[in-house]
């Protein structure tokens, strides 16, 4: 019973953002963000996403859903990923359409999070 309970909790919390890094000093729709979540086995999974890709999610326990990146973002992501992955043990990959994230976007949020919310189509 304990194993199945742990598995259920891990599955439910997998979209939860454990860390969010802004890779440029100013935040705009095409600013690269690194988003850390946990896998089913509680390993860190890092994905690259841009604020313009974020839209409101409809699934329970999620805030944002990722839309398909524009051609410009795909090109930009290649150089960002090359730089970010240099020397890393685990690879960062571009977030895919349909990926979901849970972030605390209601109530008091950090200045950085508010800037991301302001430039994203995910405004609530």
ChimeraX attribute file (.defattr): number of C-alpha atoms within 10 A of each C-alpha:
attribute: neighborCount
match mode: 1-to-1
recipient: residues
	/A:1	6
	/A:2	7
	/A:3	8
	/A:4	9
	/A:5	10
	/A:6	12
	/A:7	15
	/A:8	12
	/A:9	12
	/A:10	17
	/A:11	15
	/A:12	14
	/A:13	19
	/A:14	23
	/A:15	22
	/A:16	20
	/A:17	19
	/A:18	15
	/A:19	12
	/A:20	17
	/A:21	12
	/A:22	16
	/A:23	14
	/A:24	10
	/A:25	7
	/A:26	10
	/A:27	22
	/A:28	16
	/A:29	16
	/A:30	17
	/A:31	19
	/A:32	22
	/A:33	20
	/A:34	20
	/A:35	22
	/A:36	22
	/A:37	21
	/A:38	18
	/A:39	15
	/A:40	16
	/A:41	10
	/A:42	13
	/A:43	10
	/A:44	16
	/A:45	18
	/A:46	23
	/A:47	19
	/A:48	21
	/A:49	23
	/A:50	25
	/A:51	22
	/A:52	23
	/A:53	22
	/A:54	27
	/A:55	18
	/A:56	17
	/A:57	18
	/A:58	11
	/A:59	12
	/A:60	8
	/A:61	16
	/A:62	20
	/A:63	22
	/A:64	24
	/A:65	22
	/A:66	22
	/A:67	18
	/A:68	15
	/A:69	19
	/A:70	11
	/A:71	9
	/A:72	9
	/A:73	18
	/A:74	13
	/A:75	11
	/A:76	14
	/A:77	20
	/A:78	13
	/A:79	11
	/A:80	17
	/A:81	17
	/A:82	11
	/A:83	11
	/A:84	16
	/A:85	14
	/A:86	10
	/A:87	8
	/A:88	9
	/A:89	7
	/A:90	10
	/A:91	15
	/A:92	20
	/A:93	17
	/A:94	19
	/A:95	21
	/A:96	16
	/A:97	13
	/A:98	12
	/A:99	15
	/A:100	25
	/A:101	23
	/A:102	20
	/A:103	18
	/A:104	13
	/A:105	16
	/A:106	9
	/A:107	5
	/A:108	9
	/A:109	13
	/A:110	10
	/A:111	9
	/A:112	14
	/A:113	16
	/A:114	16
	/A:115	15
	/A:116	25
	/A:117	20
	/A:118	16
	/A:119	17
	/A:120	21
	/A:121	16
	/A:122	19
	/A:123	14
	/A:124	11
